């Protein structure tokens, strides 16, 4: 476990070629292409760390890194995905190891468990009602989302909250598109389980006896 | 595309059109993956076709579709989006000596 935990992953996406920008151009890229995403970046950081101070530090570190490695960014390309990838990798390298989140090893166990259970997949439609979810307020949905292991939480945030395409998510997470799809599928099943448990505990009407 | 899918799903529940026959879908895990791809705007043509066919016949798939759509919309619309504090924006710009 210590071996895996000490692995540092490449934080800055590799560019096909580096571009040398002058100070005015750097300034312009930062203001026009990076800063417009700062609210989305902060929201992502907060949903990952679930702590305002950590989110502040993570966003600041990410923007400082983005500026330092700005020559790796090709102007006019997908700045949001580029920044999200740096933030996600900074989170793994700098924050996750000191948090109480499940480690990479734990996550792999979770995914293996879900893989093995896929054949006998639980049918979620019969015990969670549309009306129940419609009646829930945002904090209740957020609580269910926050209770997911971070890798599952991440794909739901990227897809459903930030609206990234599967291809963009594959680049941000550095995994194949097929893995994006299967991880999203498992994440959503897990989320529905959490919503169902929460609904039952709050006395919402479910089909469960 | 999504609107077409939705109207197809709604039409399936309309008594004036053909009533869904299947109460339980034995392929629900696979169907659910296709439904999610459709809702995410990422379905292949084959997946869209499979989806359209099922939405006419399978009550189970119709239910899954509405639940998935509802959960996705709840995440999009209800979960609070945290805004970056102004002082953090200013701190980052100051550290990098960025001018507006």
Interface residues (C-beta under 8 A of the other chain):
Chain A: X27 X30 X31 X35 X38 X39 X41 X42 X43 X46 X47 X55 X56 X59 X60 X63 X64 X67 X118 X121 X123 X124 X125 X128 X129 X130 X133 X134 X136 X137 X138 X139 X141 X142 X145 X156 X159 X160 X161 X163 X165 X166 X181 X184 X185 X188 X191 X192 X195
Chain B: X28 X29 X32 X33 X36 X37 X40 X41 X42 X60 X63 X64 X66 X67 X68 X70 X71 X72 X74 X75 X76 X78 X79 X80 X81 X82 X83 X84 X85 X88 X89 X91 X92 X95 X96 X98 X99 X100
